[in-house]
Amino acid sequence: MASHVEASLECPACLEIFKDPVMLPCTHSICKGCLQEWRKEKGGHSCPVCRTEVNSMDLPMNLSLRNVCEAFSQASIELKDICSTHKEKLKLFCLEHQELVCLVCKDSEIHVNHKFRPIDEVAKGNKEKLQKALLDTKKRLKDYTEVRDNCNKYSDYITFQRKKVKRKIKKDFEKLRHFLLVEEQVRLSAVSKEVRNKTRLIKEKIKALSTDMATLSDMIRTAEEQLMSDDLSLMKNFQTLMTRMQKPSDKPKRLPRGSLLNEAKHVGNLKFTAWEKMKEIVAYSPVILDPTSASVKLSLSEDLTSVSAGEKQQRPQSPVKLEDAVCGSALTSGMNIWDVEC
């Protein structure tokens, strides 16, 4: 019977007990909220049940239906405090079955030799247990909140670290690139200088050879002309011509060794020698400080090789929890000795 009554009090839209029912001209009733949702979704003014058009926007409240629904809801709440078997009010708590019972249940066969306590007495003890459990739960929630907040700080700090590390990497490699660029220009300049010097010497050699060749060519032409001339002319110029042609001259010398570009000097072990020279601008530290272990009171250098006390740093709490200290990682084995300035 109760289920039938409950079914008759259900809103056809949400299938729950009516809440603020309004009456439509077609005599159907529906929750006010359900009708607003229907109109918002469908964009019309029809009845959700029979689809009859509703011209009026101001619909009357179905007061009688609302009162019945409220009374039914109140009765349902009160029924929860009644024993479903004996229809008596629940007043005791069975310690063996851990359930609420009425006075009739206490004397029933199912509860023979069971121990009972008044509901208020058991409720007091349960409240104390619940209060203790609540405090423990709140403490666990606080722990979870602290860990979550710390995770958020770590996430934000990782973003900061990414920017900081990328900036440092770019800065250091920019220095290396600048060094290599300067070294490249120096070596290219040395090549160009050697090319100019040796090219100049070869041109001077060619110029001197060209002058001597012109002189010899002139003597050859003159001799050939005299051979073709008459005897009188030959006899007049013979002695002079022979003196010029028999004048001793040095044999032309070939270019000496080393006249070509010294490739071995410029490209031999090029990368190694550049690396050797590069070591003059870089520094090596056997111990690198770990910023994640540093106290917030300490400030680390950009290259993580030195530490100083200064303004409080904005970094998450270190899990190592060192007080005024920082951990360092040794990059080499064996014994390392260094000076500490206090």
Secondary structure by P-SEA (a helix, b strand, c coil): caaaaaaaaccccccccccbbbbccccbbbbaaaaaaaaaaacccccccccccccccccccaaaaaaaaaaaaaaaaaaaaccccccccccccccccccccccccccccccccbbbbcaaaaaaaaaaaaaaaaaaaaaaaaaaaaaaaaaaaaaaaaaaaaaaaaaaaaaaaaaaaaaaaaaaaaaaaaaaaaaaaaaaaaaaaaaaaaaaaaaaaaaaaaaaaaaaccaaaaaaaaaaaaaaaaccccccccccccccccccccccaaaaaaaaaaaaabbbbccccccccccccccccccccccccccccccccccccccccbbbbbccccbbbbbbcc
